[in-house]
Amino acid sequence: MLSWKKLSHLKKEDIKRLQDKKLRYFLRHEIPFHPYYSKVFKKLKLRFDDIKSTDELIKLPFSSKANIAPTKDNSKRPIDFVLQPNKELLKQYSPKSKLLKILFNKELVYYEYKPIHLHLTTGRTAAPTPFLYSAQDLERLKQAGKRLFDVFGVSKEDVMVNAFPYAPHLAFWQTYYGGIASGILGLPTGGGKILGSEAIIRSIEHLKANLLVSMPGYAYHLIKKAAEAKKDFSNLKRIIFGGERVPSGLKDKLRDLLIKTKCKDPRILSTYAFTEGKAAWGECSEGSGYHLYPDLEFIEAVDKNGDRVGEGEEGEIVYTALDWRGTAVLRYRTGDVSKLYYEKCSCGRTVPRIDSVVERSSEIKEFKLTKVKGTLVNLNRFFALMMGHKDIDEWQVEIKKRGNDPYGVDELILYVAPRKKVNVAKLKIELKKVVRENVEVTPDIVIMDKARLLDKLGMETELKEKRVIDSRPKK
């Protein structure tokens, strides 16, 4: 890997040359070990050296979760996406400069290719899909984390509290390895389910932590509890979010709460990641865009026809690995929509960036579009509407069938815990109107005690709070 200091300031044309070179090597010397893509090349009658640049990647078809997720009939599908060299393949496709080393040193082969760690997709749209890492990949993950923290402006003097849930998911481990690689003192709490919210709040205060890394909804829960208890978070300088979109209204609510904890002018920054990408990207300032690692991946954005869009034009994010082992994907459609930028960022870095506004679908993809009362509804819109609402503390959406009858009428229920001193009658009228205008379905509003709603959300018991639930029985 290039030094981040050099890579992050390369000229646009140098980045293009670097990515073309990395792609050629990856396709010629690594993809032959890949069961799924080897078949793709064979089916298309392409040689592994027929694609010489990122521009020519369009010769390959897209892949997606539909290709890799395990099914009842084939639970081993994810294994076909793992690089699996054997002695004969190594002899045929490894570069001569490397061949003798790896043939006579089995430990080098193990280091580069043997899976020793895995992350899982959430498994909400299909069975959980494992993405495997070799020892070499974990070094990549550490360096990606170090780059991420550099983008955030984190230094070795910082103290971090990692409030991500402890699980085989990218958010926790990227933060963990990034902290180690950056040489900062960090407390991996495991989130509310492991250490518990009260202990995490005490840790932030007593460790004088200046960096909190968390899911947005859980961070709001923590900081609200801290504000109510009049805790001292005056050392907290940065809050880093991952795992979900962050509505601007939520940031405003957080700043209001942080003032009550003596925290002044905190920077609230976001990350963007998906399990298939194997690393996370961050923004240097609010709205700057997520800074990519062009030696590890190539990102393109495509329209609904699959054609590439230009810089600053909206399109679906498509990911291609350039230097990973273990599980690797090419032209992988994420289902997330955003824009790409290539001009120099205000921070001076020149690497490509994904716009900070990403129409996320990966965390609740099965709820993105669903029919309620015969109307096709985008339930993702609830996140922006509810998380940023000034009069709402907590919320949850549930879709049910009246009387639990599989053939009955759909019901959309919005559970709300209002903030104190809010006119509940007016709030219910406003929410019905706002939801009807934005989601095109009128919900039933149920006002609920916050403690009870937090329990319903699983804020302290689930790996991730349950914001949208589809309780409709199957027909």
N, C-alpha and C positions, 0 to 999 in steps of 0.2 A: 504494500500500500504506500502511496505517496504521502509525504508529510502534509497534514491538513493545512498548515500555514501556506505552503506552496500551492497545493491543489485549490484552495478556496479563493486564490487570487489569479488563477490562470486566465488567459485571454479566451474568448469564445471559440476561436478557431483551434486553439490548443486543446481545449476540452473535447471538441469534436474529434480531433485526431486521436486523443487518448481513448475515447470511448470506442471508436472504430477498431483500434488496436486490441483493446480488451475483449471486444465482441468476437473478433476473428480468432483470438486465442481460445476463448471459451467454447466457441462452436467447433473448432477443429480438434481441440485436445481434451475437452471435458464432456461435452454433450454426447459424444459417442458412448459414454458410460451410462447414459440416461435412457432407461427402457422406453419411456413414453415418447420422447422426442426423436429417438433413433427410428422408431416406427413411422413418425411423422415425416422425417426426411426421406425414408425409403418409399413411403406412399407417394410423396410428391416427386420422386426421382431426382432429389437434390443431393449433391455431395455436401459434406460438412464444410467445405471451403468455397461453396458457391455464393455464400453471403459474406461480403467483404466490408460492409459498413452498416451503420444503424439505418441509413436510408433504405437499404435493401432488406431490412427485417420484414417489410410488407410482403415478402415472398412467403412468409410463414403465416399460418392461420392463428387466430386468437385461441387462447385457452381460458378456462374459467373454473369456478368451483364445481361446475357440472362435470368436469373431466377428472377431478382429483378426489372429491369427497367420497368416502366409503358408502356403499349401499348394502342392502340386505343380501343381494346376490353376489356382491364382490366387496368384501370388507378390506381387501388388501390393495385397493386401487392407489392409496397414497404412496405405497412402496414403489410403484412404477415411476414416481417423480423424484426418487432418490438416486444420486450418482452411485453406480455399482461397478467399479472397475474390477477386472480379474487379470490374471497374468497375461493372457493372450491379448486382451484389449489394451492393456498398458503397453505391451510391445508394439502394437499396431498404431496407437494414436498418441502416445506420450512424445513430447519433443526429445530429440536425442540428448540435449543438454541435461535433461532430467531423468531419462530412462534408467541409466546405470545406477543412479543414486537410489531410486525407489525399488528397483528389482533386487538390490542387495541389502536393502535396509527396510525391513517390514515395518519398523516403528514409524518411519516417515509416511508410509502408506496409511497406517492407522491414524496418525496425526491429521493427515489431510482429508481422509475419506470416512473413517469409521464414525458412525453416529454415536454420540455420547450424551446428548441433551435434546429435549424437544419442547416445543410449545404447541398448544392446541387452539384451533379456532373455537368460537363459542358453541358451535353445534346447534344453533337455533333454527337454521334452515336445512340442516342435514346433520348426520352424525358428526361428532367432533373430529376434525381432521388434523393429524399430527404433522408438524413441520420440523424436520430433524436438523441438528447442528453437529458438525464434527468439532474436534478440538481447535482446528484452524478457524472454523466459523466462530467459535466463542471468542477468539482473539479479534476477529472482525467486529463482533458485537461489542466488545470492550472499546475498541477504537472508535466505532460509530457513536458510542455513548460519550466518549471523551470529546468528540467533535460536537455532539449535541450540546454538551455543557459549555463548550467554548462559545457556541452561537448564543447561548443564554447569558454569557458573561460571568460564569461561575469561576471562582478562584479556589486555590487550595486552602485558603483561610475560612471558607464557608462551612457551615454545619447544616446537614440536610436531614429532614425527616421524610422518609418514603412511606406514604400512607396508601399506596396501591395494595389491593388485596393480594395475599400470597397465593399464587396459583401458577400453573404452567402456561402463563400468558406473557406476551411480549412486554407489556407496560412495566410490570414489576421487575423483570430480569434486565431489561434495558437500563432502567434506573439503577439497579443494583450494580451491574457491571460498569456502567458509566461512572458511578461514584468511585468505584475502586480504581478505574483507569485514570480518573482525574485527581486522585489522591486527596479526597475530601473526607471528613468525618461524617458518616451517615448511619442513621438508625432505620433498618428495614422492619417496619412495624407489622406488616402483613395485613394492615387495615383493621377496621372495626371488628371483624370476625375473629382475628387472632389476638392482637394486643388490647383492643377495646378503645372506644373513643375517649374515655376519661383519661386513660394512661397516655394516649397519643397527645392530648392537649397538654397534660403535665410535662411530657417530654419536650414539646415545642417551647414551653415556657422555661423549664429548668435547664435545658441544653442551650438556651438562647439561640435557637435555630433561626437562620436567616433564609432558608430555602425549604419550602413545602412542596412536595410533588404528590398529586392526588387526582382521582376522578373529580370532575366538576361538582356533581351532586353531593358527593361525600365531603368535599372541601367546604361547601356551603354549610352542611350539617355540622362539621367540626367547628368552623369559625363562629357560627351562630351560638353554639353551646359555650364557646369560649367567651363571646361577648356578654352573654347572659350571666356568666360566672365572673365577669370582670377580670379575666386573665390578662397577663402582660405579654403581648406579642410584639413589643416595640423593636425587637431585633429582626423581625421578619421583613425581608426585602424583596423576595421573589416568590411567587406562587406559580407553579408549572402544572398545567392540566394535560391529561391524556385520556384516551379511551372514548371520548364523546365530543361532540360539537359544543362550543361555548357561546351561548347567546350573549350579545353585548349587555343586555339588561341584567344578566346574572353578574357580570363583572361590576356593574354599578351597585348592585345589592351587596356584593362582597366588600366593596370599598367602604360603604356606609357602616357595615359591621366591623370592619378592621379598625376604623377610627375609634370604636369603643374599646378596642384592645390595645390602644396606644401605638398602633402600627401606622406609620405615616408614609404616604406616597409609594405603595408597593407596586412592583411591576408584575402584571398578570399576563403570562405568556402561555402559548399552546403548543402542543405537538401534534403531528399527524403520523399515523402508522397503520399498518394492517399486517396480520400474521404472515401472509405470503411474502411480504417485503423483507422480513427478518431483521429490520432495524427501524428506528424512529427518527423523524426529522423535526426540527424546531424553527421557531421564528425568533429573530434577534430583537425585535420590538413588536408591539401590538400591531397586527395587520401587515407586517413586512413580507409575509409569505414563508413557507417552510423550505429551508435551505437543504438541497439534495447533496448526495455523495456520488459524483459522476464516475468515480472509479469502481463503484460497487453496483450501480444500477443505471439503466437507461429508462427514462420515463417519456411516454408520448401521450397526447390527448387526442381522442377520436370522436367524430360525430356519430349520429345514430346509424349512419351507413357504414361505419368502420373506417372512414377516411380521416387522415390526420388534419387537425385544425391548426391555424396559425397562432403565433404568440399572442397571449391576451384574449384568445377566443375560448369560449366554454366548450368543454368536451369531457368524455369519460377518461379517467386516469387508467393507463395501461402500463404495466410494469414488466421489465425484462431484467433478470439477474445477469451481472457481468463478472462476478468474482466470488460466488458462494459455492460451497460444496453441500453435502447433505441433500436436503430438498431444494430443488431449483425449478423456477418457472420462467417461460418465455412468452412474451406478448400476453400477459395475464390481465384479463379485464376485471377491474376491482369493483365495478358498479358505482364508484364514487365520481362525482362530477365537479370539476374545478377548471382553473386556467393555469397555463405555464408561462413563466417569465424568464428571460435570458439576459436582460440588461443588468448592470451592476446595481447591487443593493445599496441603500444609504449607509450600511455598515462598511462598505468597501469590498465585500465578498462578491465574487463573480460567478459562483456556481448557479445552476438553474434553480428556480424556486417554483413551488406550487402555491397558488393563491391561498391566503389564510381562510377564505370562505370555501369550504368543501361541503357539498351536499352529501352528507354522510349517509351510507346505507349499510355499512358493514356491521354495525352493532345491533341494528334492528331490521335487517334486510327483509325478513319475512313480513314485517308490518309496514313496509314502505308504501305499498299499494295493496289495499284489501277492500272488498265490498262490504259496506255496512248499509243496511236497508236498501240494497240495490244500487247504491251510489259508490263509485270507485273513490276511495279516500286515501290521501297521503297522511298517514299518522305521524310521520316525522315532524310535521309542522307543529305538533304539540310541544316539542322540545323548546323551540324558540318562543312560542306563545306563553308557556307556563313558567319556564325557568327564569325568564326575564321580567315577569310581571311583578310590579312593586308591591302588590297587596297579597301575594301568595307565598306562604312559607314552604309547603310541600304539596305534591300532587301525584296522582296516578290515573291512568286511563284503563278502563276495562271494557271489553266487548263481550256481551253475553247474549244468550237466547232467552226470551221471555219464558219463564216457567221451566227453563232448562230443556225446552222442547227442541230437538234438532231441526225441526221444520218450522219452528216459530219465528216471530219477528225479532230482528236484531235490536239490541239495546246498547247504546254507547254511554257509559257512565264515567263522569269525571269526578273523582274524589279530590277534595281540596281542603287543606288546612290553612285558613287565612291568617294573616298577621294580626297582631293585637290592635284593637280599636278600629277595625275595619267594619264598615257597614255591610253586613252579610247579604241583606236583601238586594242592595244595589250591585254588589259583586256578582251575585248569581245572574242577574239580568244582563250585566256587562259581558260575563263569560259566555253565556248562551249566544249573544249577538256576535262576539268575536270569533267563537268556534264555528258558528254557522257560516260566517263570511269567509273564513280561511280554510275550513275543512269540508264545508257544504253539508254537514250533518248537525242537527241540533242535539246536544247531549243532555242527559239527566245530570244535574249537579247535586252531589252529595257532600255536605259540609261534615268534616270529620275532625275529631281531636287529633292534634299533631302527634302525640305519643302513639296513638293507635294506628295512625297512617304510617308512621315510621316503621312500626312493626310489620304492617302490611307490605311495605316496600322492601322489607328485609335489609334495612340500612345497616344493622349490626350483625346480621346473620348470613346474608348472601354475599357471594363474591362481587356482585354488581347489583345495585338497586333495581327493582322490577318496575319500570316506569309504565310500560305498555303490556297489558295482559290480554290475550285472546282466550276466553274461557268457554267459547262456543263448543258444544259437544259435536263430535264427528257424526255425520249421517251414516 
